[in-house]
């Protein structure tokens, strides 16, 4: 499934827990873990991608994002319009992108 061309900044959190790192995107309810910080980052990126792809397949992505506090905006990039989701409320955003 093609998710290229769409961007959405999301806030993510990483927490050490014993021998593991817990990773979550609270606004979307996506969580995972890893044996290292790097593995937790990789696992969370994959989990977020799978979450978005699942929502797209079921035709509920816009509804889910709206309920999570995001709204679509059009931006002009390289003479082509792409859809980007931004938070409705200002919030601190990490550099992780889906």
ZIKA-V838037 format. One record per pair of residues at least 24 apart in sequence whose C-alpha atoms are under 10 Angstrom apart, sorted by sequence separation. I is the first residue (numbers start at 1). GAP is how many residues later the second one is. D is the distance in whole Angstrom. If there is no record, write none. Layout:
I | GAP | D
I | GAP | D
//
This chain:
24 | 24 | 9
28 | 24 | 10
15 | 25 | 10
14 | 26 | 8
14 | 27 | 8
13 | 28 | 10
12 | 29 | 9
14 | 30 | 10
13 | 31 | 10
12 | 32 | 9
12 | 33 | 10
28 | 36 | 8
28 | 37 | 8
10 | 38 | 10
27 | 38 | 9
28 | 39 | 9
29 | 39 | 9
27 | 40 | 9
28 | 40 | 6
27 | 41 | 6
28 | 41 | 9
26 | 42 | 9
27 | 42 | 8
27 | 43 | 9
3 | 46 | 8
52 | 46 | 8
49 | 48 | 10
50 | 48 | 10
3 | 49 | 8
48 | 49 | 9
49 | 49 | 6
3 | 50 | 8
48 | 50 | 7
2 | 51 | 9
45 | 51 | 8
47 | 51 | 10
1 | 52 | 7
44 | 52 | 9
45 | 52 | 8
46 | 52 | 9
1 | 53 | 10
3 | 53 | 9
45 | 53 | 7
2 | 54 | 10
44 | 54 | 10
1 | 55 | 9
41 | 55 | 9
1 | 56 | 9
8 | 57 | 10
10 | 60 | 10
9 | 61 | 10
8 | 62 | 9
8 | 64 | 9
5 | 72 | 10
7 | 75 | 9
8 | 75 | 9
9 | 75 | 9
10 | 75 | 9
5 | 76 | 9
6 | 76 | 6
7 | 76 | 7
8 | 76 | 6
9 | 76 | 7
10 | 76 | 9
11 | 76 | 10
5 | 77 | 6
6 | 77 | 6
7 | 77 | 5
8 | 77 | 5
9 | 77 | 7
10 | 77 | 8
4 | 78 | 10
5 | 78 | 8
6 | 78 | 6
7 | 78 | 7
8 | 78 | 6
9 | 78 | 8
5 | 79 | 9
6 | 79 | 8
7 | 79 | 9
8 | 79 | 9
11 | 80 | 8
12 | 80 | 10
10 | 81 | 9
11 | 81 | 7
12 | 81 | 8
13 | 81 | 9
10 | 82 | 9
11 | 82 | 5
12 | 82 | 6
9 | 83 | 10
10 | 83 | 6
11 | 83 | 5
12 | 83 | 9
9 | 84 | 7
10 | 84 | 7
11 | 84 | 8
12 | 84 | 7
9 | 85 | 7
10 | 85 | 8
11 | 85 | 8
12 | 85 | 10
9 | 86 | 7
10 | 86 | 7
11 | 86 | 9
9 | 87 | 7
10 | 87 | 6
8 | 88 | 9
9 | 88 | 5
10 | 88 | 8
8 | 89 | 6
9 | 89 | 7
7 | 90 | 7
8 | 90 | 6
6 | 91 | 10
7 | 91 | 6
6 | 92 | 8
4 | 94 | 9
3 | 95 | 9
//
